[in-house]
Amino acid sequence: MSSLISIAIKFVAVIMLLTAIIFPKANAFPVRAEVYYDQITSVAVVTNYYARGITCFGRAQGLTTSGQFVYSYMNGITLFPGQDYQLYVFANNWHPFISAQAFVDCTFI
């Protein structure tokens, strides 16, 4: 019975390893993006603090007083150690921002 459990555990481990290799997004990890905003401009800063390069995908969004979301996207941006990337989102004077957020996932290259 224990050999059957051992074989099942090895099978699951091999499937998980193959999934991580075949689907690179499966080993993506979220990074912290610092978001700064005032009434008209929102800036999300993504910084690579790791010792290796990363490739990032994500978006920044700002919510205006009229209830509309304004978006900015990053798609496959490569950041080497110590580099950063800024995502800008702009509003107008009639509908300024009341909040801003960023959602970014990265993988090691």
JOMO-V962784 format. One line per field, one symbol per residue. phi: phi as a letter, one per 20 degrees, with the letter a starting at -180 (. if undefined). psi: psi as a letter, one per 20 degrees, with the letter a starting at -180 (. if undefined). burial: + if it has 9 or more other ideal C-beta (glycine too) atoms within 8 Angstrom, else -. A space follows every 10 residues. Layout:
# JOMO-V962784
phi=???
psi=???
burial=???
This chain:
# JOMO-V962784
phi=.fffffffff ffffffffff ffdfffdfcf dededcbcfd cccddddeee ecfcdccrbd bcdefeneed dbdccmeece gneccdddcc dcfecffdab bbccdccfd
psi=hhhggggggh ghggggghgh ggnhihkqqq qpppppqbhh pppppppojr jrqqpqpaqq qqprhijqqp qpqpokpppr piqrpppppq arhhmrqirq rqopqqqq.
burial=---------- --------++ -------+-- +-+-+-+--+ ++++++++-- --++++++++ ++++-----+ -+-+--+++- +---+-+++- +----++--+ -++++++--
